[in-house]
Amino acid sequence: MRTQAGIGRRAGALITLAAALGAAAALPGTATATTPGEPLVVAPAQAPAADGGALPPYTFDGAAQRVQGAASSSDGPRLETGRTYRDTLKKDGKVYYRVDLDDKRNAYVSVVAVPRTGGKVEYGDGFRISMQDTSGTECGYQQVNFTSAEYTRPLAAYARRIVDADSSSCQGAGTYYVLVERETKASSSPDDWELEIRYASEPGLRKAGPTELPEVWPSGTPAPPTGGPTARQGGSGIHDATSLTQGEWRSDIRPGQTLFYRVPVDWGQQLFASAELGSSATGDEYIGNALILSLENPALGHVDENSGSYDGKSSTLALDALRPVAHENRTSYQDHTSGMRFAGWYYLSATLSPEVAKEYGDEPLPLTLRVSVRGGAKPGPGYDGDPGPFTVTADDREAAANGTGGALAAERSGSMGVVAVAGIGSGTALLLGLGAWTLVARRRAG
């Protein structure tokens, strides 16, 4: 026979368990795997700890699908527009992928290559990505390499097929191949590089626009924004890049770490960016190429980069002056001009050399980004369809003003809201149900 005390103890234990389950369900920082067998890497959004330890890993898109590039174009896995994929690239590797294109939209396939942090690279190490038709004709390529700054960091580049009435090659609908080739010196680390692959398409124009670059353009650098920096820590990858607008933005960066940011730049606007590495309380050793500032466009094509030295004193570097965003910029053969070919999110990344740790320790150093967006937004070129990522919306401007992270932050916020509601809701339901059960049981026992 069950006593009232026994029923109470059992009910109390169940209530405690339900409360614990509800609390556990609502705990932040929990991520579920979106690809079977592979956990979602969630990098911390706060500043890195000052006591050393492992650097935050690159944050990949948690929804990315694993693929395996083929040794032959005939066997390349098919990529779909708007999707993100992951693969690995071996030392001196060469892999193919396939895309099916129409004869109306431009196509861009980008790769972010992520070498192992702390690995050894030499001058000239890097990769090349190209797109070609079934006859082997190359449609468009980009090559990125490590230069004087011989330390690992993510590299981004894209291949493209542009629909052009004045061109006779790569214009038809059908199958096209994307080739990614890695170049590695004999003395460099042989580790595989992780790849994050994206495929985006851009609609054509309703009517032809200008095709010549203006000879005169505002190339002077404006005065940097003032008023003091606002704390806004960078993300750990393209997927969770921290949104910025015009202003001064303060982060902490550790030796060997790369921080990612994104800035919405509309048609007709110019982007200017500089990075200041704050002074150190210890040491005065000179380190060349201590900080790298890089810029990629909305299709993750490489646009520009610059590097600066460090000797323990405050040091500033800036990107070159870039033309205003315009459709006709794509007629240039120079990446820093042709890359400014469409509106959307432009990505900044800052990398601090691991050599800094040898002379100044592994403590974070203050990093200040100064971002200026000059000029008012102008009408677009007149796309014949949805521009997709190649536009700036009111929500984009709001995200930039508020410092909202990239897609990962939105997913994380939404998913955690669901988890919290589910945890609280299920916990509350369990508690209410157990409470009613306990009351009925006590009445029966009485």
PyMOL commands that set and color helices and strands:
alter all, ss='L'
color gray80, all
select helices_A, chain A and resi 4-25+73-75+327-331+335-338+355-360+394-402+407-445
alter helices_A, ss='H'
color red, helices_A
select strands_A, chain A and resi 65-66+84-89+94-101+106-114+126-133+138-145+155-161+174-183+193-202+230-231+242-243+247-253+258-265+270-277+287-296+302-310+315-318+344-352+365-374
alter strands_A, ss='S'
color yellow, strands_A
deselect
rebuild
show_as cartoon
